[in-house]
Amino acid sequence: MQIWPGRPYPLGATFDGSGTNFALFSEVADGVELCLLEEDGSERRVEITEVDAHVWHVYLPSVQPGQRYGFRVHGPYDPANGHRCDPSKLLLDPYAKAISGMASNHQSLYSYDFDDHAERSTEDSAQHTMHSVVVSPYFDWGNDHPPAHDYHDTVIYEAHVKGLTMLHPDIDESIRGTYVAMGHPVIIEHLKSLGVTAVELMPVHQFVQDGHLIEKGLRNYWGYNTIGFFAPHNEYAYAGDLGQQVQEFKQMVKNLHEADIEVILDVVYNHTAEGNHMGPTLCFRGIDNAAYYRLVDEDRAHYYDTTGTGNSLLMRTPHVLQLIMDSLRYWITEMHVDGFRFDLASTLARELHEVDRLSSFFDIIQQDPIISQAKLIAEPWDLGEGGYQVGGFPPLWSEWNGRYRDTMRDVHRSEEGMLPMFASSLAGSSDLYEHTGRTPIASINFITAHDGFTLRDLVSYNERHNEANGEDGNDGESHNRSWNSGAEGPTDDEHVLELRLRRAKNMMATLLLSQGVPMISHGDEMGRTQQGNNNAYCQDNELAWVHWDLDAWQQEMLAVTRQLIALRRKHPIFRRRRFLVGDVRDGAESALPDVVWLATDGEPMEDAEWDDPVGKCLTVFLNGSAIPEPNERGERIVDDSALLLFNNSGNDVDFTLPPAEYGPTWTVVSGTADRHNLGDELEAGTVLTRPAFSFLFLGRTHEEGDEHGQERPASIAESMTRTSLGAAPEPTEGVGSTEARPPSRLGSDDHAEHGEQS
């Protein structure tokens, strides 16, 4: 075998069409061996002699794509001082573009003896660990280009590659649960018919199956246990794991792009799968432990952990920052993804222990000409002190708005004193984001996500039911802000079922008609249930997978969601580029404010009404003539106006429509528990009796002459696609009475309640 010096850049294994260059950073190493693995399990070791700026490098002209390899790093094994080099452990390349196999829980992966932790174990791990793979960078992208949807037009669909596709009857069983299935025409058709513009894929970076879960007969389903920041997860590949996963991932992206759907990745840069000081040695720990991980200052044998997973990456070192930036840039330029959602992003912001908005991580992303142009979404909390940072990220970033989630859950279970927070959240949460110069797109609005109850379970359970997780039902969040609508779990009570459907529709309508960027959790549009399990991270089975055989309840939910997304897409009053101000906008074609908050008597809310703890009803006037910002072509927009009537109480309530100055007549567009027909026209001042837990959408089309030649979307009346969002139930004891009000189920306000359980 010919051995050439090679180059220190780029890091990782780079095939150039002829041979492969290998480069590995390790400041602590005394020596590094490149190990080439053969089909028969044999191993050829190549000593790397070239070192530049702590990067060990070599070029092998004979090595082609598909070659499995790893590294053995010689250096100090001194845990007390933070060093854990161990040449008996075959290590993954941190820059591996593909990874083969899955690590076991074998003794050889650990540098201590299972029976005596003080005893060193030097058993070789090569046959029990994962192997890096050389890949070909070549792929026919054709004319692929990013859809580049403006943020304010975006509707995000959080999806799991396996969970979304594993049970689809129109996908061949052999390819279900793979990247091939995710890019299948029937999945794309579902996404297109739904109207979403982006899929946010739960972790597809190579992750590790947890040994303790395997021993229980469970698996890491969610995937928040990353070990390879450049490698698509190999268990989602159809044709093999020697580079096929890369080709299949690229084809999936290409197919989604052809359908005008963006691809956003949920990425886990805050920690790795190597866990705490008792974890396995798979990669970073054996290469340069002190350079990659944040260690406890007083005891460097232990890890400073703000993630709840055992370790946190050391974000202030240049090589960790380079690793993350190189990874992000790779997924954008080589894999053509369009954005990222950063798991436990507060950990990434920690220079030392405090969360710092101006940390190095944010600085380098801000100035990067490629990454700064992608969609960047933070999960703005971690488990460390001061980790809850909703509203605290820099202007370039959007955030999962945890306060929106909590507010809307409380509102729709009729908690008291929620009107001010309800209005703020509907309007885009300007109190959280405007002070940093951000706009409504900073708020990623969601009511449910992968972590917690599904939307159907949110209206069907008071308590978590996590017994299947093997932790005696004690895992997961105990304060879910949920209400079971009158019965816990499965029931044949038609009135409970109707109330659940009505409340689920109300929440979906609230989500999709709020200012900001809505995110739907996969299957919520079809009434997916996890049988009350609010922490399905280990349920890689039909409990957590999406079912496609829909009953009438689920079909109704799907139709409603499609209608609401279509309404949002057609009407810019629901996706404004700037915050509502509650006043007459300069340059607007109206003497009325852009938004008016009305009480049930049709008059603007007074301070006493905002402060009333039992107030649970609100009418929102959205002024379509008060959109001063132009569209993408610089044209001024005049949209229809809308009235949104929310009765979030357990009683029937009389609503008076506002005076004629807001609109002489209003058209019924949609609603829940509706007592009016689609298209009915209602005069100003009309008194409507709205049922408990109901929502009504009324629209007003501008008269001729109001538009002054400006662009106007299709009228709200023209946008109507269904008869209603649901019919009113027959009057029965409980439903529509004061007894239907759900009990308060929450004590303290735990902002980090939905952190990952990985």
Salt bridges, closest charged atoms under 4 A:
GLU27 OE2 - HIS54 NE2 3.91
GLU33 OE1 - ARG45 NH1 3.87
GLU33 OE1 - HIS74 NE2 2.94
GLU43 OE2 - ARG45 NE 2.89
GLU43 OE2 - ARG72 NE 2.92
ASP52 OD2 - HIS57 NE2 2.61
ASP86 OD1 - ARG120 NH2 3.54
GLU123 OE2 - HIS106 ND1 3.99
ASP124 OD2 - ARG45 NH2 3.95
ASP124 OD2 - ARG72 NH2 2.93
ASP144 OD1 - HIS257 ND1 2.96
ASP144 OD2 - HIS336 ND1 2.56
ASP150 OD2 - ARG577 NH2 3.56
ASP153 OD1 - HIS152 NE2 3.32
ASP153 OD1 - ARG575 NH1 2.76
GLU158 OE2 - HIS450 ND1 2.57
GLU235 OE2 - ARG219 NH2 3.13
GLU235 OE1 - HIS233 NE2 2.70
ASP260 OD2 - HIS149 NE2 3.46
GLU262 OE1 - LYS375 NZ 3.03
ASP266 OD1 - ARG341 NH1 2.88
ASP299 OD2 - HIS302 ND1 2.60
ASP326 OD1 - ARG329 NH1 3.24
ASP338 OD2 - HIS257 NE2 2.78
ASP343 OD1 - ARG341 NH1 3.42
ASP368 OD2 - ARG329 NH2 2.66
GLU379 OE2 - ARG341 NH2 3.11
ASP382 OD2 - ARG350 NE 2.82
GLU399 OE2 - ARG438 NH2 2.86
ASP406 OD1 - ARG405 NE 2.80
ASP406 OD1 - ARG481 NH1 3.55
ASP410 OD1 - ARG413 NE 2.97
ASP410 OD2 - ARG481 NE 3.15
GLU415 OE1 - ARG413 NH2 3.88
ASP431 OD2 - ARG403 NH1 2.77
GLU463 OE2 - ARG745 NH2 2.21
GLU488 OE2 - HIS465 NE2 2.78
GLU498 OE1 - ARG502 NH2 2.76
GLU525 OE2 - HIS190 NE2 2.76
ASP540 OD2 - LYS162 NZ 2.99
ASP540 OD2 - ARG219 NE 3.01
GLU556 OE2 - LYS505 NZ 3.21
GLU556 OE2 - ARG722 NH2 2.73
GLU589 OE1 - HIS708 NE2 3.51
ASP594 OD2 - ARG585 NH1 2.91
GLU632 OE2 - HIS152 NE2 3.89
GLU632 OE2 - ARG577 NH2 2.96
GLU635 OE1 - ARG633 NH2 2.94
ASP639 OD1 - HIS571 ND1 2.89
ASP640 OD1 - ARG712 NH1 3.58
ASP652 OD2 - ARG675 NH2 3.46
ASP674 OD1 - HIS676 ND1 3.88
ASP674 OD1 - ARG690 NH1 3.74
ASP706 OD2 - HIS702 ND1 3.60
GLU707 OE2 - ARG712 NE 2.94
GLU711 OE1 - ARG633 NH2 3.46
ASP749 OD1 - ARG481 NH2 2.92
ASP749 OD2 - HIS751 NE2 3.54
GLU753 OE1 - ARG481 NH1 3.11
GLU753 OE2 - HIS754 NE2 2.90
GLU756 OE2 - ARG341 NH2 3.23
GLU756 OE1 - HIS450 NE2 2.64
